[in-house]
Amino acid sequence: AHGARWLLMIDLSTGKAMRVVAAAVAVSLLSPPLMRQIDERRSSQLNVGGVDFKSQKYVHRKKVVPVGKSNLHIFLVHVCSAVLYLEPGVPNAKALEDRPKALEIAYTRHVRAEDFAKSTLIIIQRHGLLTPRIASLCDKFNALYRDVHPGDRYLVEYHPRHGVTLRLNGKVLGHVGYRDPDFAHALYSVWLGDHAFHHQFRNEIMRRFVPSAG
């Protein structure tokens, strides 16, 4: 930032051209996190079931892009829209592997926190993954859940070095399972596993899709 201010002072005597140079230098001095925020704001939106999602995200500095989407209806009632994000080039079939990922779900119906918690344990157990250690971590994760209302969004992020992060409408609710790939695998099986909470959701979100350009 000091370099940019110095160039702006020179600009007082050298004219408009230096202002352009100063602006370029100021941008080059921005921190990587700030540049990522600018990049995300400029990214085009992806629409799923009338709900907008970002066309890219960053999970602890790792870029992830949309690879799967679901627009879930149950008995003709729209329940949620969702997007699965993985690193560029990673196939959907590897979504449960130990790699950065994000799953964002936008709800159109009220869902109680206790219902999220109950279904999480039941579905993980259905996959045969509910060991005592995983159950303990699930209890910590389930304690983060809040009731959701139409328009609310949960974002479940995972990075191998940082564990699972749960966000509600952008606000971090907590982190669980630091460097624990087994917990991450068990948790994401709720939505992505062979015995996920809903077969339509799972089949849609695991089907590869490429957002159209522009």
C-alpha positions in Angstrom: 0.0 0.0 0.0 3.0 2.3 0.7 4.1 2.0 -2.9 0.7 3.0 -4.2 0.6 6.1 -2.0 4.0 7.1 -3.2 3.0 6.9 -6.9 -0.2 8.9 -6.1 2.0 11.7 -4.7 4.1 11.7 -7.9 0.9 11.9 -9.8 0.4 15.5 -8.5 3.2 16.7 -10.8 3.1 14.1 -13.6 -0.6 13.9 -14.6 -3.3 11.4 -15.3 -1.0 8.6 -16.7 0.5 8.0 -13.3 -2.9 7.5 -11.7 -3.5 4.5 -14.0 -0.1 3.1 -12.9 -0.9 3.7 -9.3 -4.2 1.9 -9.6 -2.5 -1.1 -11.2 0.1 -1.2 -8.4 -2.5 -0.9 -5.7 -4.4 -3.9 -7.2 -1.1 -5.9 -7.4 -0.5 -5.3 -3.7 -3.9 -6.7 -2.5 -3.7 -9.7 -0.3 -4.6 -13.2 -1.8 -7.8 -13.5 0.4 -9.0 -10.1 -0.8 -8.3 -10.9 -4.4 -10.3 -14.1 -3.9 -13.2 -12.1 -2.5 -13.1 -9.8 -5.6 -12.9 -12.9 -7.8 -16.0 -14.4 -6.2 -18.0 -11.2 -6.4 -17.3 -11.0 -10.1 -18.1 -14.6 -10.8 -21.4 -15.3 -12.6 -24.3 -16.8 -10.9 -25.7 -20.3 -11.3 -29.4 -20.7 -11.0 -31.0 -23.9 -9.7 -34.7 -24.0 -9.2 -34.9 -20.3 -9.1 -32.1 -20.0 -6.5 -28.8 -18.3 -7.3 -25.5 -20.0 -6.4 -21.9 -18.8 -7.0 -20.1 -20.3 -10.0 -17.0 -20.9 -7.8 -16.0 -20.9 -4.2 -12.8 -21.1 -2.1 -12.4 -23.7 0.7 -9.4 -22.6 2.7 -7.7 -21.2 -0.5 -8.7 -24.2 -2.6 -10.9 -23.2 -5.6 -14.0 -25.4 -6.0 -16.5 -25.3 -8.8 -20.0 -26.6 -9.4 -20.1 -30.3 -10.5 -23.6 -31.4 -9.5 -26.9 -29.9 -8.7 -30.3 -30.9 -7.3 -33.7 -29.3 -7.3 -35.5 -31.6 -4.9 -39.3 -32.0 -4.9 -41.1 -34.4 -2.7 -44.8 -35.1 -3.7 -44.6 -32.1 -6.0 -43.5 -29.8 -3.1 -40.2 -27.9 -3.7 -38.0 -28.7 -0.7 -34.6 -27.4 -1.5 -32.1 -26.5 -4.2 -28.4 -27.6 -3.9 -25.0 -27.4 -5.6 -22.0 -29.7 -5.0 -18.6 -28.0 -5.5 -15.3 -29.9 -6.1 -11.9 -28.9 -7.4 -11.7 -28.4 -11.1 -11.4 -31.7 -13.0 -12.4 -33.9 -10.1 -15.2 -36.3 -11.1 -18.3 -36.5 -9.0 -17.6 -40.2 -8.3 -14.7 -39.1 -6.1 -16.8 -36.6 -4.1 -16.6 -38.8 -0.9 -12.8 -39.0 -1.1 -10.5 -37.0 1.1 -10.4 -33.8 -0.9 -11.7 -30.2 -0.6 -15.4 -29.9 -1.3 -18.5 -27.8 -0.5 -22.2 -28.6 -0.5 -24.6 -25.7 -0.4 -28.3 -26.3 0.2 -31.0 -23.6 0.0 -34.2 -24.5 1.7 -37.8 -23.5 0.7 -39.4 -25.2 3.7 -39.1 -25.0 7.5 -36.8 -27.7 8.9 -36.1 -28.1 12.7 -32.6 -28.5 14.0 -33.5 -31.7 15.8 -34.7 -33.2 12.5 -31.4 -32.5 10.9 -29.6 -34.1 13.9 -31.8 -37.2 13.9 -31.5 -37.9 10.2 -27.7 -37.4 10.3 -27.2 -40.1 12.8 -29.7 -42.5 11.2 -28.2 -42.2 7.7 -24.6 -42.5 8.9 -25.7 -45.6 10.8 -27.4 -46.9 7.6 -24.1 -46.7 5.8 -22.4 -48.7 8.6 -20.1 -45.8 9.5 -21.4 -44.9 13.0 -18.5 -46.0 15.1 -18.2 -44.6 18.7 -15.7 -42.0 17.6 -17.8 -40.9 14.6 -20.9 -40.8 16.8 -19.0 -38.5 19.2 -18.1 -36.1 16.4 -21.6 -36.3 15.0 -22.9 -35.1 18.4 -20.6 -32.1 18.2 -21.7 -31.4 14.6 -25.4 -31.9 15.3 -25.2 -29.4 18.1 -24.3 -26.7 15.5 -27.6 -27.1 13.6 -30.2 -24.4 13.8 -33.8 -24.4 12.6 -34.1 -23.2 9.0 -36.8 -21.2 7.3 -37.6 -20.6 3.6 -34.7 -18.8 2.0 -32.0 -20.0 4.5 -28.9 -21.8 3.3 -26.6 -24.3 4.9 -23.0 -24.6 3.5 -21.0 -27.6 4.5 -17.3 -27.2 3.6 -14.5 -29.7 4.0 -10.7 -29.3 3.7 -8.4 -32.2 4.6 -6.2 -29.9 6.7 -9.1 -28.1 8.5 -12.0 -30.5 8.9 -15.6 -29.7 8.3 -17.1 -26.2 8.6 -20.9 -25.5 8.8 -22.2 -22.1 7.8 -25.8 -20.8 8.0 -26.5 -17.9 5.6 -22.7 -17.3 5.4 -22.2 -17.2 9.2 -19.8 -19.9 10.6 -21.5 -22.0 13.2 -18.5 -24.1 14.0 -15.8 -26.5 12.9 -15.7 -30.3 13.6 -13.4 -33.2 12.8 -10.0 -31.5 12.4 -7.9 -33.6 9.9 -10.4 -36.5 10.2 -11.2 -37.9 6.8 -13.4 -40.7 8.2 -15.7 -38.2 9.8 -16.0 -36.1 6.7 -16.7 -39.3 4.6 -19.4 -40.3 7.1 -21.0 -36.9 7.2 -21.1 -36.3 3.4 -22.6 -39.8 3.0 -25.8 -38.2 4.4 -26.2 -36.4 1.0 -23.9 -38.3 -1.4 -23.7 -41.9 -0.2 -25.5 -44.9 -1.6 -28.1 -44.7 1.2 -28.4 -40.9 1.2 -31.4 -39.1 2.8 -33.2 -39.0 -0.6 -32.4 -41.0 -3.7 -33.5 -38.3 -6.1 -31.3 -35.7 -4.4 -28.3 -38.1 -4.4 -28.8 -39.1 -8.0 -29.1 -35.6 -9.3 -26.2 -34.1 -7.3 -23.8 -36.9 -8.3 -24.7 -36.5 -12.0 -21.9 -34.5 -13.6 -23.0 -31.2 -15.0 -21.0 -28.3 -16.5 -22.4 -24.7 -16.1 -23.0 -23.0 -19.4 -20.6 -20.2 -20.2 -21.7 -16.7 -19.4 
